[in-house]
Amino acid sequence: MGNCLSASTLPTEPNAPKSVEEGVKVFTVADLKKATNDFGNQMELGESLGYINPKTLSPAKKGVGMAVAVKKIYLANEQAFQDWLVDVEFLRHNSHPSLVKLIGYCYDRDMLFIVSEYFPNGSLGSYISRDSRPKSLPWETRLKISIGAAQCLAFLHSRKQAGLYRRYLTASKILLDSDFNARVSYFGKPKVSLDELVYTIGFSNVAPRYQYPPPEYILSGMSNMAGDVYSFGVILLKMLTGLGKYLTISAKREIKNKKYNIVEIIDPDLKNSYPLEAGRLMCDLIKQCLEVDPKMRPTMQEVLDNLNAIAQI
């Protein structure tokens, strides 16, 4: 693989990140190979653990300096990278405690390497399904994660920035620090193929599952604030039931029609460790988020207010 874009060869957009001083480091492939032991410290598919000097952001030896996550992403074309840079510009000027910080990147031909904060507890996605998660999270922790993610989304919406990268939110984009505080990351594949999405939903050979993308995304390939609320509702439903990847339509239908028994649909690992009224209110909130008509869904700020109220019960 050749050399990455240097500060002098970045796209000519007026505010494109060019240096450490401006907040986003432009790395070289050699830098990242050195920081990650030649991409040998694999954490997840396409992601490696690396170490850098926190002051200079130069590569450091394994176990020394600041731990970072280095994610490798294939980009279809140059325009995909240009689109990604637009979102980087927004995030450089609109930081939030619950938003994952972009440390730097490297772009070479059709590959984009993203360097961001490292989160020891991985993503929320690995803690949802009761069939495969490393451990069950208590009710209070699930609420804390939900509130943290909602705070970030409400902030982005207040800045008129929704559906970053023209895609939808998933549980894998909610990362967890050592204390299970949630941080939302949008530093992933810039755009999901609509054809691929429709194929997955319409012709999948696996058991029926309830997908993250809102109905309007499937039709147009475009996301918006109401779409973020819908996807967040799916995340809440998965966290509530513990069904994870193979969440069936029936759980959503029961909640929508208010014909559910909270004890029957809630994650059995929670047992009696949650306030029954809080569980009912969570179901009501999920129902509102999953309305087919985008105009009937609450705003992200309203979702956050409801979650804060539930946490007080």
C-alpha positions in Angstrom: 0.0 0.0 0.0 1.3 3.4 -0.9 1.7 6.6 1.1 -1.4 8.3 2.6 -2.5 11.8 1.9 -0.2 14.3 3.5 -1.3 17.6 4.8 -0.2 19.2 1.5 -2.2 16.8 -0.6 -5.5 16.8 1.2 -8.6 17.7 -0.8 -9.0 21.4 -1.4 -12.0 22.0 0.7 -11.4 25.2 2.7 -11.7 23.6 6.2 -10.3 20.1 5.6 -8.3 18.9 8.6 -4.6 19.4 7.9 -2.6 19.0 11.1 -2.3 18.1 14.8 -2.8 21.7 15.7 -6.2 21.8 14.0 -7.3 18.8 16.0 -7.2 15.9 13.6 -3.9 14.1 12.7 -3.2 12.9 9.2 -1.3 9.6 9.7 0.8 7.6 7.2 0.5 3.9 6.7 3.9 3.5 8.2 2.7 5.3 11.3 -0.2 3.0 11.8 1.7 -0.1 11.1 4.2 0.9 13.8 1.4 1.9 16.3 -0.5 -1.4 15.8 2.4 -3.9 15.4 1.7 -4.1 11.7 -2.1 -4.3 12.3 -1.5 -7.4 14.4 -3.4 -6.4 17.5 -6.8 -7.4 16.2 -9.9 -6.5 18.3 -12.7 -6.9 15.8 -13.0 -7.5 12.1 -11.0 -4.7 10.4 -10.1 -3.0 13.7 -6.7 -3.1 15.5 -5.5 -1.8 18.9 -2.7 0.7 18.7 -0.6 3.0 20.9 0.4 6.6 20.3 2.1 9.4 22.2 -0.7 11.5 23.6 1.2 14.8 23.1 2.7 14.3 19.6 0.3 11.6 18.4 3.3 9.7 17.0 3.5 5.9 17.2 4.4 4.4 20.5 5.4 0.9 21.7 2.8 -1.6 22.7 1.4 -0.9 26.1 3.0 2.6 26.2 1.2 5.9 25.7 -2.4 6.2 24.8 -4.4 3.2 23.5 -6.3 3.9 20.2 -8.6 2.0 17.9 -7.5 1.8 14.2 -10.3 0.8 11.9 -9.8 -0.1 8.2 -12.6 0.8 5.9 -13.0 0.2 2.1 -14.3 3.2 0.2 -15.9 2.7 -3.2 -14.5 6.0 -4.6 -12.9 9.3 -3.9 -16.4 11.0 -3.5 -17.1 8.7 -0.6 -14.0 10.1 1.1 -15.0 13.7 0.3 -18.4 13.1 1.9 -16.8 11.6 4.9 -14.6 14.8 5.3 -17.7 17.0 5.4 -18.9 15.1 8.5 -15.4 15.3 10.0 -15.5 19.0 9.7 -18.8 19.2 11.6 -17.6 16.9 14.4 -14.3 18.9 14.7 -16.3 22.0 15.6 -19.1 20.3 17.6 -17.6 18.1 20.3 -19.7 16.4 23.0 -18.8 14.2 26.0 -20.9 11.4 24.6 -19.5 11.6 21.1 -16.4 9.5 20.2 -13.4 11.7 19.5 -11.7 11.3 16.1 -7.9 11.4 16.6 -6.8 11.1 13.1 -7.1 9.2 9.8 -5.2 8.0 6.8 -6.6 7.8 3.3 -4.8 5.8 0.6 -6.4 4.9 -2.7 -9.6 3.0 -1.8 -8.7 2.5 1.9 -9.6 4.7 4.8 -7.9 4.2 8.2 -9.7 5.8 11.1 -7.9 6.4 14.4 -10.2 7.1 17.4 -10.5 6.6 21.1 -10.2 3.0 22.4 -13.1 1.6 24.5 -12.2 -1.4 26.6 -15.8 -2.7 26.9 -16.3 -2.6 23.2 -19.7 -1.9 21.7 -23.3 -2.1 23.1 -24.0 -4.6 20.3 -22.0 -7.3 22.1 -24.0 -6.9 25.3 -27.5 -7.1 23.9 -28.2 -10.7 22.9 -28.6 -12.9 26.0 -27.4 -15.9 23.9 -23.9 -14.5 23.2 -23.1 -11.6 25.5 -20.2 -11.8 27.9 -22.4 -10.7 30.8 -25.9 -9.3 31.5 -26.0 -5.6 32.3 -28.2 -4.5 35.2 -31.3 -2.3 34.6 -29.5 0.8 35.9 -26.5 0.3 33.5 -28.8 -0.2 30.5 -30.6 3.1 31.4 -27.3 4.9 31.8 -26.1 3.7 28.4 -29.5 4.7 26.8 -29.4 8.2 28.4 -25.8 8.8 27.4 -26.4 7.8 23.8 -29.7 9.9 23.7 -27.8 12.9 25.0 -25.4 12.7 22.1 -28.1 12.3 19.5 -30.1 15.2 21.0 -27.0 17.3 20.8 -26.4 16.4 17.1 -30.1 17.1 16.3 -29.9 20.5 18.0 -27.1 21.3 15.6 -29.3 20.1 12.7 -27.0 17.2 12.1 -28.8 13.9 11.9 -28.1 10.6 10.3 -24.4 11.3 9.9 -22.9 9.6 6.8 -26.4 9.2 5.5 -26.8 6.0 7.3 -28.7 4.6 10.3 -27.7 4.1 13.9 -26.9 0.6 15.3 -26.0 -0.8 18.7 -22.4 -1.4 17.4 -22.0 2.3 17.1 -22.5 2.9 20.8 -19.2 2.3 22.5 -18.6 1.7 26.2 -15.8 2.8 28.4 -14.5 1.1 31.5 -17.4 2.4 33.5 -20.0 1.6 30.8 -20.5 5.2 29.9 -21.9 5.4 26.4 -20.1 7.2 23.5 -21.7 7.3 20.1 -19.4 6.7 17.1 -20.2 7.5 13.5 -16.7 6.8 12.3 -17.6 3.8 10.2 -18.5 3.0 6.6 -19.7 6.3 5.2 -22.7 4.9 3.5 -24.6 1.6 3.5 -25.5 0.2 0.1 -29.3 0.5 -0.3 -29.3 -2.4 -2.7 -27.5 -4.5 -0.1 -29.9 -3.4 2.6 -33.0 -4.2 0.6 -31.5 -7.6 -0.3 -30.8 -8.4 3.4 -34.3 -7.4 4.5 -36.3 -8.8 1.6 -34.4 -12.0 0.8 -32.6 -13.1 3.9 -32.6 -16.8 4.6 -32.3 -16.3 8.4 -35.1 -16.1 10.9 -37.2 -12.8 10.7 -35.5 -10.0 12.5 -36.4 -6.4 13.3 -34.0 -4.1 11.5 -32.5 -0.9 12.6 -33.2 1.3 9.5 -36.5 3.2 9.5 -39.1 2.5 6.7 -38.3 5.7 4.9 -34.6 4.8 4.8 -35.4 1.6 3.0 -37.5 3.5 0.5 -35.1 6.4 -0.2 -31.7 5.6 1.3 -31.8 8.9 3.2 -31.7 9.3 6.9 -33.0 12.2 9.0 -33.8 13.1 12.6 -36.9 11.1 12.8 -35.0 8.2 11.3 -32.4 8.4 14.1 -35.3 8.2 16.6 -36.6 5.1 15.0 -33.2 3.4 15.0 -32.7 4.4 18.6 -36.1 2.8 19.4 -34.9 -0.5 17.9 -31.9 -0.3 20.1 -34.0 0.3 23.2 -36.3 -2.6 22.3 -33.3 -4.9 21.9 -31.9 -3.8 25.2 -35.3 -4.3 26.9 -35.9 -7.8 25.6 -32.3 -9.1 25.3 -33.3 -10.7 21.9 -30.5 -9.0 20.1 -29.8 -9.9 16.5 -32.8 -12.2 15.9 -35.4 -9.9 17.5 -38.7 -10.9 16.0 -41.5 -8.7 14.8 -43.8 -10.1 17.4 -42.2 -8.2 20.3 -42.6 -4.9 18.5 -46.2 -5.7 17.5 -47.1 -6.5 21.1 -45.7 -3.2 22.3 -47.3 -1.2 19.6 -50.8 -2.7 20.3 -50.2 -2.5 24.1 -51.1 -6.2 24.5 -47.9 -7.1 26.1 -47.1 -8.5 29.5 -44.0 -6.6 30.6 -42.8 -9.7 32.5 -43.0 -11.9 29.4 -41.2 -9.6 27.0 -38.5 -8.1 29.2 -35.1 -9.7 29.3 -35.4 -12.6 31.9 -31.9 -11.9 33.2 -33.3 -8.7 34.7 -35.8 -10.7 36.7 -37.3 -8.5 39.4 -34.4 -6.0 39.5 -36.3 -3.2 37.7 -39.3 -1.1 38.7 -42.4 -2.4 36.9 -43.7 1.0 36.2 -40.3 2.0 34.6 -40.6 -1.1 32.4 -44.0 -0.1 31.2 -43.0 3.5 30.5 -40.0 2.2 28.5 -42.3 0.1 26.4 -44.5 3.2 25.8 -41.5 5.2 24.7 -40.3 2.4 22.4 -43.8 2.3 20.8 -43.6 6.0 20.1 -40.1 5.8 18.6 -41.2 2.9 16.2 -44.1 4.7 14.7 -44.2 4.1 10.9 -45.1 7.7 10.3 -42.0 9.8 11.0 -44.2 12.8 12.0 -45.7 10.7 14.9 -42.3 10.0 16.5 -41.0 12.1 19.4 -37.9 14.3 19.0 -34.6 13.0 20.3 -34.8 15.6 23.1 -38.3 14.3 24.1 -36.8 10.7 24.1 -34.0 11.9 26.4 -36.5 13.7 28.7 -38.5 10.5 29.0 -35.5 8.4 29.7 -34.4 10.8 32.5 -37.9 10.6 34.0 -37.8 6.7 33.8 -34.4 6.8 35.6 -36.0 8.6 38.5 -38.5 5.9 39.2 
